[in-house]
Amino acid sequence: MANFTTVPVAAAALQDSKTYEALFFVSFVFVLLIALAAQLLFLQWRAWLPGAEGEKSLIKGVRTGVYTFMSHLN
């Protein structure tokens, strides 16, 4: 007979939350590096990120682009 271990719902939700945060962090750093490189080269990088077109600051534009990317994963 097989032994099955169950994960409590709260622990599973916490794990999902940590996974989401880790994915957000990795995506944020990746997009930030692209945005910084494009900013240094005087390119219009905000047009590359959906949702970031109207943002004035670099960090807000990157955050908006990452949130848009993350919403497509669901």
N, C-alpha and C positions, 0 to 999 in steps of 0.2 A: 504494500500500500504506500502510496506517495505521501510525503509530508508537504503540505502547502502552508506557506507563511503568508499572512495577510498584512498589508501595510495600512495603518489607520488613515482615514480620509484626511485628517489634518496634516499628517506627515507627507502624504502624496501632494497635497496642495502646496505645502512648503517647498517640496522638491520642484514642482512646476514653477513656482515663483522664482526660485533660485536659477533655474534653467532659463527662464525668460530674462532675468536680470543679466545673466552671463551673456546671453545672445545679444541683448541690447548693448552691453558694454563693448563687446567685440565689434559689433556693427558700427557703433558710434566712433570708436577709434579708427576703424577702416575708412569710414566716410570723412571723418575729420582730417585724416592725412591726405586724402584726395582733395578736399576743399582747401587745405592749406597750400598744397602744391599748386593748385589752380589759382589761388589768390596771389601767390608769389609770381606767377607767370602772367598775371593780369587777364585771366580768362573769366568768362561769365559762367561760373560753375553752378549758380543757383538755378539756372534753366535745366541743368542735368538732373536735379532732384525734384520729383513731384511734391508739391506742397511748400517748397522752400522759396518759391519765386518772390513772395511778398515780404519775406523777413529781411530786416536790416542788419542784424548782427550775424557774425559767422557761427557762433555757437547755437543760436536759435534756429538758424537755417539748417545746420547739420542735424539738430535734434528733430526738427520737423520732417526732414528727409528720412531719418531713421525710423520715426514713428510711422510714416507712410509705408516704408519697406516692411516693417514688422506687421502692419495690418494686413498685408498681402499673404503673410504666412499662415494666417488662421483659416 
